[in-house]
Amino acid sequence: MEPNSSNEDLSYGSDNDRDQRINDNIPVPNLETVRSLEEHLRVLPSEMEIIKQEFEKRSL
């Protein structure tokens, strides 16, 4: 028996196992932290806009 033939047998089994293995590198989202598209696209006010809003509230 040639030394290469035993290596080929091992590598064939490894390739076969690799094809059947599930890819664990893909992250699965945590459903508790999933946000809707609207939340992702929501425009956040700048610091100046927040100060202006607070000033207007106090002025009333």
N, C-alpha and C positions, 0 to 999 in steps of 0.2 A: 504494500500500500504506500502510495506517495504521501509525503507530508502535506502537500498542497490540497489533496483531496479532503483530508479531515478539516482543514481550515475552510474549505468551500462549504462543507456540510454545516459547519457552525455559522458561517456567514449567511447561508440560505435561511436557516432557522431564525437568525436575528432579523433579517429583512422581512420575513413573514410576520414575526412578532411586531415589528415596527409598523407594518401596514395596518395591523389590527388594533394598535394602541390608540386610545383616545387622546386628542391633543389637549393637554391641561394648561397650555400657555394662553389660551383665550380667556380673558377675565369675564366673569359672570356678574352682571350688575346686581347690586344689593337693592331689593325692591323697596326697602324703607327709605332709601336716599334718592330714588329715581324722581326726577322732576319732569313736568310736562314741557312741551315745546314752548308754550307761552311763557313759562317761568324762565326758561333759558334765554328767551329773546326780550325779556322785559328790560326797559331802559331804566337804569338807576340814576337818580338825581345826583348832581355834583355837590360838592361841599358848599359852594356858594349858593346854590339853589335851596339847599336845606336851611342855611342861615337866613336866607330871604324869607322862606316860608315861616320859620320860627318868629322872625321879626314881625311879619304880617299878623300872625296869631296874637302876639302880645299887644299889637297896636289896636286891636279891636276892642 
